[in-house]
């Protein structure tokens, strides 16, 4: 029997995973608390810990898991910036879900864009109070506008296809451009200067942290719309707020936030918000914030559960392969195993 402890587990996680418990001989334990140095002791007796985006899997947590005999950290996400992959090498195997439903995230990004530019959220609130005035609800056509897409992986490409369906002009930046594609790649500086709308679809790394900062915003068109459904720290939140206050940024559509770890995924409606920066952003009439829900579709949850279970089974099958492993061994974290056709260590 494989013992798996889930951290930061919600009801929708339980519903997605529980059907696999008897089917594959798992013993699941679900903890609402996040994994951290303070809670890692809950993992004692586990073969696997299953974590989400706001769990902290730093070097100290890795060392504790190793001492407890935990063999694997299974991420229920594509991103892994919250895991110290280097510290895990040689101690604990790390796997992720590289593609659960890229349509879910891309479609949410478009939903945020349309809601913002057509003032749908404002109209919804008005009509609930029987206010049918159109004053202040003027939007703009996205047809013919130039959208700059940063990151052209699976989600980015689907977002591009949707934008083309709306008749938008697409330019893109990626450190590793897709080969033999019809995508027009430009430099990051050119993308900032030409785009009416900018959408982020790249991972958070040391190189991409705060890629949207004061200098980047200074290069952008007046009235630019910024969409972020990737990771909050891709944007310098203070610079974003200043850009909004200076009327340089026309709108911001955020499904993620730089300091979301202690805020998102919980009901805080009865509490004082201590994060002044987030409070100020939400108070702006041209800012829409959703609580990291872009992934949250039935299809995505089913795919996350299925892939995570298969990742775990691949390790314990004795095949010598660990599906979707993240490895620090050769420095090419995601592609290393694909070349060697074996476990990281």
N, C-alpha and C positions, 0 to 999 in steps of 0.2 A: 504494500500500500504506500502511495506517495503522499506525504503530508505537505500541504500547501497553505501558507498563511497569507491572506490578502490584507493589505493595509490601505487606508483611505477608501474603504469599501462602501459603496452606496447600494440602495435597494436594486437599482438597475444592474449593478454588477452581479449581485447574488442571483437575480433571475436569469442572467445570461449564462452563468457558469454552473449552477447547481445541477443542471441536467446531465453534465459530464461526470458528476461525482461517482455514481454507481456504475455508469457505463464503462469507465476506465480504471476503476479501483482507486480513486483519489479520496483523501480525507481533507476536506476544506475547513479552514477557520477564517472567519471574516471579522476584521477589526475596523471600526470606524476611525480610529486614531491614525494619524500619519506616521510613517516610519521615520525615525530620527534617532539620535544618540540616546535620547531619553526613553524611547519606546522599543528599542531594538531587542530588549530582553524578552519581549513577547514572541520573538521568532524561535526561541529555544524549542527543540524537538521537531523543527521543520526541515524538510528536504529542500523546499523552494519557498521564497518569498515573492509575492506578486505585488507590484507597486504601480503607482500612477505618477502623473507629472509633478505633483507637489510634495511627494515623498523625498526625503533627503537621504541619498545613499552615498555619503562621503567616505573618505578613507577610514575614519574611525568606525563607522557603521559596517563597512566591508570587513574590517578586521574582527569585529564582534561576530558577524555572521559566520565568518570562517572558523572562529573558535567554537561556535555552536554546532558546527558540522553542516551548515547550510551549503548546498551545492550550487544553487542557481538563484539569480535575481531575474525574474520574468517581468518585463515592462508591459503594461497594458496600453502602450502608446508607441508612436513612431519615434518621437523625440527622446533623447537620452542625456540632455545637458545636466540633469539632476543626479547623474550617476558618475562616480569617479572610475572611468573605464581603466585608467592606468593602474589604480590601486587594486582593482579587481583581478588583473592579470595574474595567473598562477594560483589564485585562491578561489574565486567564485565566478562561475560562468554567467554571462549576461546576455539575455536575448530580448528582442523587441518585436513589435508588430509593424513592419515597414509600410504596409498598405492595408488599411481596414475598410475604409470607404472614402476614397479621395473625392467622390462626388459630394459627400455630405459637407465637407469643409469648403469646397469650391462653391457649392450652391449657397451656403450660408454667407460667404463673402459677397456674392451677388445680391442676396436678400438684404444685407446691411446697406449695400450701395443704393439699391432702389428705395429702400425705406428712408434713407437719408436725403437723397436728392429730390424725391417726390413728397417729402414731409408727411409720410404715411403715419408715423408715430404721433405727430402733432394732430393730424386730422382724426385719428382714432380717439385720442383723449378728448377732443372737442365734441365730437358727435355723441359721445357717451353722456355729455351734459347738454345735449340738444342744441349745441352751438354749430350752426351750419355755415358760418362765415368762411369765405375763401381768403380773407386777408392774411397775408404773411405765409401762404402755402405755395407760392410760386417756386417751381423747381426748374430743372433744365433737362433737355434731351441728352441721353448718353450716346445715342446714335451719332457717329461721326467724331466722337471725342477720342483722344489718344490715351490709352491706358498703359502704364508701365508696370510690368510684372517682374518682380524680383524673386527669382527661384523658379526653375522650369522642370521640376520633378513631376510626379504623377498629378499632384494637386494643382500645381501651376499650369500644367498643360490643359487640364480639364477646364480650369478657370479661363484660359485663353480661348478655348473652343466656345465657351458660353459667351464670352465677350464678342467674339466674331459673329455669333448668331444675332447679337444686338446691333451689328453694323459698326462696331468700334474698331479703331485702328490700334494695333497691338505692337508694342516694342518690349523688349525684355533684356534683363541682365542675369547672367548666371556665371559663377566662377568656372563651371564646367559645362559649356553650352552643349545642347543636344545636337548630335551629328545628323546630317541629312534631314533636317527639319525645315519647315517653311517659316520658322520664327525669325523675326528681324532682331538680332542681338546688337546691343549698343553698350557703350561704357556706362558706368553708374552715373557719372556726372551728366552725360547726355540724357539719360533717362529722367533724371531729376528736372532738367531744364525743359524737356519736351512734353512731359506727361500732364494731362488734366486730372488723371486719377492714378494713384500708385497703390498697388496691392502686394503685400509681403507673403511669400510662400517658401521661405527658406529656413533651414535649421538655425538654432542659436549656437554659435561657436565664439571663440575669442575674436575671430576676425569679423563676425557679423554683429557682435554686441554694440548697441547704440549706432548702428549704421545710419539710422535716421536721427541726426543730431542737429545742433544749431547751424553748422556749416552746410549740411545737406538741405535743410529747410530754406536757408538763404538762397540756394540755387533754384528752388522750385517756383513754378508759376503762382501768381497771386490767385487765391481761390482753389488751390489744389485740394483734392479729396484723398485722404490716406486711409487705407484699409489694412488691418492687421488681424489675421486669424492664425498666426503661427506661434510666436513666442513674444511675450511682453517686452523683454529686454532688447529686442531689436530696435526699439524706439526709446530715445531719451525722453522720458515723460515730462520733465521740466521744460525741455526745449519745445516739445509738442505744445504744452500749455502756453508758453510764450508766443509761439507761432500763431496760435488761435487768437490770443489776446491782441496781437498786432495785426489781425485780419489778413495774415499771409495764408494761413490754412483755412480753406472754406468749410471743411467738415472732416471729422475723424470718426471712423467706424472701427471699434475695438472689441474683439472677442477675448483678448488677452491683455494683461496689465503687468508691468514690470514687477510690482510687489504684491502679486495676487495670492501668493502661497498661504498667507494667514487670513485671507478674506473670501476668496471665491469658493464655491461649492457648498456654502453654508447660508442659512437664513439669519441675516444680521439686521433685519428690519426693526427690531426692538432695541437696538444698541446704538450708542453714539459711534460714528465713524471716526476713528483716530487717524486715518490716512487722509491728511488735508489735501494732498495732491489729487488723489482719486476723487475726493468730494468736489474739488474745484472743476475737475474735468467733467464729471457727471452733471454739474450745474450748468455747463455751457449748452446753449440751445442748439449748437451744431455738432454735438458729440453724442454718439450712440455707444453704449457699453452693454455687451452681453457677457455672461459669466462663464466663459470658456465652454460654450455649448455647441460649437460648430461641428464637433464630431458626433453629436448625440442624435443618432437616428437608429431605428431598429436594426437596419441592415448593418450599420457600423458596429453596434454592440455585438451582434451575432458573429460578425467576422473577427472582432477582437478576441472574443471568447474561444472561437474555434482555432485561430492561429496560435493563441497563447497555450492552449491545451496541447496542440501538435508540437509546439516548441519544447514543452516539457517532456512529452513522450519521446521525442527524438533523442533527447539526452539520455533517458533511462532505457532506451531500447537496445543499447549496446552496438549500434550500427557504426559508431565512430564519427557520426555527423551530428551536429547540434544546429538545427534549423534557425536561421535568422540571428546567429550569434554576433555579438559586438566584441571585437577583439583588439587589444592594443599591441599585439605582437609585432606587426610589421608597420604600424602607423597608419594603415589604411583601414580604419575601424570597421566599416561595413563590407568592404570588398575582400578583405584578407581571406576569410574562410572559403569564399567562392572559388578562389584560385587554388587553395590547398585541398579542398574536399575532405576536411577533417575538423575535429574540434580545435579550439584555439590552443588548448594545452592539455 
